[in-house]
Amino acid sequence: MHGTKDDFIVYIEVNGNYHGPGTYVLEPWPHDSLGVPDGVAKVAVREYVTGRLWESSAGSLTIDNLENGGFVYAGLGPSANSPVVVELNIAGWWSCS
């Protein structure tokens, strides 16, 4: 994802509770890490240069029938490992590349 001044990496994960295409609720993370099979759908945005991370705490993640894209609507806040002063909201279509 490219901003006017910075580049960002978007992470989308359903680890431990994936049941196929559909909509997953985004909730606060029980663990402050991606890659943990804790059954929680997660969306995160990382600023490429600084590594600052915003993690999803509310919203939804939809995975389409082909399972390679969908729609995300998420409220994101600071990670315990990367405190930030600005909260973000993201909404839009996504696809694997």
C-alpha positions as CSV (number, residue, x, y, z in Angstrom):
1,M,0.0,0.0,0.0
2,H,1.4,3.4,-1.0
3,G,0.8,6.7,0.8
4,T,1.8,10.1,-0.4
5,K,5.0,10.0,1.7
6,D,5.3,6.4,3.0
7,D,4.8,2.8,2.0
8,F,3.0,0.3,4.1
9,I,2.6,-3.5,4.2
10,V,-0.9,-4.9,4.9
11,Y,-1.1,-8.3,6.7
12,I,-4.2,-10.4,6.5
13,E,-4.4,-13.6,8.6
14,V,-6.9,-16.1,9.7
15,N,-4.8,-18.6,11.7
16,G,-6.4,-21.4,13.6
17,N,-10.1,-20.8,12.8
18,Y,-10.3,-20.7,9.0
19,H,-13.5,-22.2,7.7
20,G,-13.4,-21.1,4.1
21,P,-14.9,-18.1,2.3
22,G,-17.1,-15.8,4.3
23,T,-16.9,-13.0,6.8
24,Y,-14.7,-13.0,9.9
25,V,-15.1,-10.6,12.8
26,L,-12.0,-8.6,13.7
27,E,-11.6,-8.4,17.5
28,P,-8.7,-7.3,19.7
29,W,-5.8,-9.7,19.5
30,P,-5.3,-12.1,22.4
31,H,-1.5,-12.2,21.6
32,D,0.5,-9.3,20.2
33,S,1.9,-11.2,17.3
34,L,1.0,-12.4,13.8
35,G,1.5,-16.0,13.0
36,V,0.0,-17.3,16.2
37,P,-2.7,-19.9,15.7
38,D,-5.0,-18.3,18.2
39,G,-8.2,-18.5,16.2
40,V,-8.6,-14.8,15.7
41,A,-8.8,-13.1,12.3
42,K,-6.2,-10.3,12.1
43,V,-5.4,-7.4,9.9
44,A,-2.3,-5.3,10.4
45,V,-0.6,-2.4,8.7
46,R,3.2,-1.9,9.1
47,E,5.0,1.3,8.0
48,Y,7.7,0.0,5.7
49,V,10.6,2.2,6.8
50,T,10.0,2.5,10.6
51,G,8.3,-0.9,11.2
52,R,5.5,0.8,13.3
53,L,2.6,-1.6,13.4
54,W,-1.1,-1.0,13.8
55,E,-3.3,-4.0,14.6
56,S,-7.0,-4.6,14.1
57,S,-9.3,-4.3,17.0
58,A,-12.7,-4.1,15.3
59,G,-14.4,-4.6,12.0
60,S,-14.7,-7.4,9.5
61,L,-12.7,-9.3,7.0
62,T,-14.5,-10.9,4.1
63,I,-12.8,-13.7,2.0
64,D,-14.3,-14.3,-1.5
65,N,-15.3,-17.6,-3.0
66,L,-12.0,-18.0,-4.8
67,E,-10.2,-17.5,-1.5
68,N,-7.7,-15.1,-3.0
69,G,-9.3,-11.8,-2.2
70,G,-12.1,-10.0,-0.5
71,F,-13.0,-6.9,1.4
72,V,-11.7,-5.5,4.7
73,Y,-13.2,-2.9,7.0
74,A,-11.0,-2.4,10.1
75,G,-10.3,-0.2,13.0
76,L,-6.6,-0.4,13.8
77,G,-4.7,0.8,16.9
78,P,-1.3,0.5,18.4
79,S,0.5,-2.8,19.0
80,A,2.0,-3.5,22.4
81,N,5.3,-3.9,20.6
82,S,4.9,-0.8,18.6
83,P,3.0,2.1,20.3
84,V,1.7,4.7,17.8
85,V,-0.2,7.8,18.6
86,V,-2.6,7.7,15.6
87,E,-5.4,5.2,15.2
88,L,-6.3,4.2,11.6
89,N,-9.4,3.0,9.8
90,I,-9.1,1.1,6.6
91,A,-11.7,-0.1,4.1
92,G,-11.4,-1.6,0.7
93,W,-10.9,-4.5,-1.6
94,W,-7.8,-6.7,-1.2
95,S,-6.3,-9.6,-3.2
96,C,-3.3,-11.8,-2.9
97,S,-0.5,-11.1,-5.3
